[in-house]
Amino acid sequence: MATKTLAQWATNLSPSSLPASVRQAAVKSLYNYIGCAIGGSNHPAVTKAYDALSPFFGPATSSLYGSKGAVKTDAQHAALLNGIASHVHDYDDTHLATIIHPTGPVASAVLAYAEYKGSITGPEVLCALTAGIEASCKIGLAVWPEHYDIGWHITSSTGSVGAAVGVGKLMKLSEEQMAHAIGLAAVQVVGLREMFGSDTKSFHPGRAAQSGLLAALLAEKGYTSSPQALEAKRGWANVVAGGGTPKLEHYLSELGQKWEIEANAFKPFPCGIVCHPAIDGCIQLHQELQSKGLKPALIQKIEARVHPLVIELTSKRTPKDGLESKFSVFHGAAVGLLYGKAGPAQYADEVVRDQTVIDIRDKIDATADESLAADETYLTLYFADGSKLEKHTKHAVGSLEVPMSEEQLTEKFVDQAALVLSEGARQASDAAWKISEATDVAEVLRML
Amino acid sequence: MATKTLAQWATNLSPSSLPASVRQAAVKSLYNYIGCAIGGSNHPAVTKAYDALSPFFGPATSSLYGSKGAVKTDAQHAALLNGIASHVHDYDDTHLATIIHPTGPVASAVLAYAEYKGSITGPEVLCALTAGIEASCKIGLAVWPEHYDIGWHITSSTGSVGAAVGVGKLMKLSEEQMAHAIGLAAVQVVGLREMFGSDTKSFHPGRAAQSGLLAALLAEKGYTSSPQALEAKRGWANVVAGGGTPKLEHYLSELGQKWEIEANAFKPFPCGIVCHPAIDGCIQLHQELQSKGLKPALIQKIEARVHPLVIELTSKRTPKDGLESKFSVFHGAAVGLLYGKAGPAQYADEVVRDQTVIDIRDKIDATADESLAADETYLTLYFADGSKLEKHTKHAVGSLEVPMSEEQLTEKFVDQAALVLSEGARQASDAAWKISEATDVAEVLRML
């Protein structure tokens, strides 16, 4: 029943049936996504992919956001390339219960298709995005945590289904077609955690977007799949659950009751979310040091007690470049302490290799403490005179308890866009905030 | 080391280093593939996919074989569509130790790229095809049987890696680039067994071809992956092994020593290979009945003792159409007995719904016998007068012990092509046999 349940729910969802809080979460998710896609657009991974694939581009209908300026490509390649760009700085959003970054795969497909199709409204896009994100997160919950533990990159391994559902909404697929689209997406399982630290990590959500779009396109023309694609003995959930017992029925029964998009958080720092509490604490300590007139160079030792996942995922002691530094809680903490900021500019290669940063980084000890919550950290700075400074971060900024405000989201967007666009970062931000009210989203997307 | 071992071996393989028997196996595999791709080209699944995707086609460089006539599309879509066509009648080849149908994903990508690139010779294509097939089958062996048991369609789940290696050979990738291509392909795991019986089954090898091509294209431009993509704790093999212990090192150490392509068999009948022994036996019984002047209608009951996998995979008692009949040992046996033939024409919808066929089909009992080999069957026909006729098939035609001859392969090709092409089936066959000697394979492919 799970595939049918999801197809039926998604098919019946309408823009007017979204609760206001859900709609607001979708607006923020979409806005944050566009900022990230612009911010990542001039990353070498995107450039390499663009160069590799431009000989195969079809009719230019769908924009590549950001640095490629007015460049368009066919919808399938736009979904792939914007999807890569949106994730390449590890700066996107996070559904905290599953560590899924849900908007990238869904929005990359939905927007590329909307611009191709034309005359699709902002509210329709929000509805499609919401349907897709609910799909990804619910099936992700059903196989969490075993699925992630054995090594799947859960953002993309669930993202193709979300993208198919999202595009399927814009196509107004019938329930039966939607089920086929879900099945066609479910057989394209993309993303292994082994790729973290290489270009292929960001390929994952891009390819998931493209795979989901492809699934919906085929289903629209009557291509058939299994109506039990998700729940069958040899369907998606059992195959990818890694020995766990998928709880599809349970989570899908909550569709429309409990909205996962409301639990979508936005990253304040362009790196793995697990090290955000330590960075947040260090930024607060930077401010305290400043107010006391103390220089970070006076610090002799820094102790961090962190959740065990921080050590497991982000313990690169000596990152060589910006990419590796995203998997280094030590780098994030160091720039937080030194500069009071850990934005894209602080993850540039030059900063990672800066001796001042390295000196602070090497003074940091991090120990796993199983008693801590995932977004909690204790930091202690030790000074030469024997004094110390402590900071307990109970919830990091960007968590559900301390969400980023619209102003903080705008600053994040503009900071990213300013690094990529020669001008117009603020205008792009204004346009992106308004996309949800557009009568034809294609007109807005062309301006990004 | 597994990823490096495979990349190194593939990079060093040259057309002149292929043993004659390997070269001959590659020629047959390629020829058989082309016949199947032509034969499947007017199947509704291919037509639906073509209609869905034609708005996105890029520059027309690569041919769609068969019914689409002189139609070309971009190499990525050609890989997808030809890959679907090659598998849609379940008539392709089989690496018996893994039940992988290895040529579809690899050849669909290699030929589409060769035609795009131009000036690629027949021997280069054979070398690329061989490298790709060895890659797919070796990594398939490493995760067999657990990988298949939990529900992956092993043809496509290994096929993207094979396709990437094959295309990578034509690109003359460095060893490092080849390793990245393998990694990029390994994260695109396509194909669930739940889809058997729907259009999505044939989508699997097509998408694997396209995914492998994409992986090689990205790697060629420096897109990076993990150098331990296959063997890492959270790399391909461990993630997809379904609880088994992958034996990558063992099988990859045999690269170039033991050639899997030599163990590639060609299907004499367009259906799941497990029911071939029963069909072969029924065709032999048809000939005996004819020589004795006995009509099949005189048969009261037919007993078949078969390998348990036959019951597990092909026990559809009342198939509704041609597609379902491929998963019915009863249908295959019935047309074998009635017509002495089980080619594509005998799997048409009309034949499946023909009352004469249904009458015979309903007289068949099949029981699993664990003592039998996978390609062995005992058949007994019971007649109204109390007499009976028995047939023991020790090895089915198309097995390694009773391989299809070049004449049988040619008949298979021409039978398929004649159903699709208004004329020129024999000429297409002649061209396909000669592709391995071409100085530019693009010139031959245009004629198909």
Interface residues (C-beta under 8 A of the other chain):
Chain A: A45 K48 A49 D51 A52 L53 P55 F56 F57 G58 P59 D74 A75 Q76 Y116 I150 G151 W152 H153 G183 L184 A186 V187 Q188 V189 V190 G191 L192 R193 E194 M195 G197 S198 D199 T200 F203 H204 R207 L214 L217 L218 E220 K221 G222 Y223 T224 S225 S226 Q228 A229 A232 K233 R234 G235 W236 N238 V239 G242 G243
Chain B: A45 K48 A49 D51 A52 L53 P55 F56 F57 G58 P59 D74 A75 Q76 Y116 I150 G151 W152 H153 G183 L184 A186 V187 Q188 V189 V190 G191 L192 R193 E194 M195 G197 S198 D199 T200 F203 H204 R207 L214 L217 L218 E220 K221 G222 Y223 T224 S225 S226 Q228 A229 A232 K233 R234 G235 W236 N238 V239 G242 G243
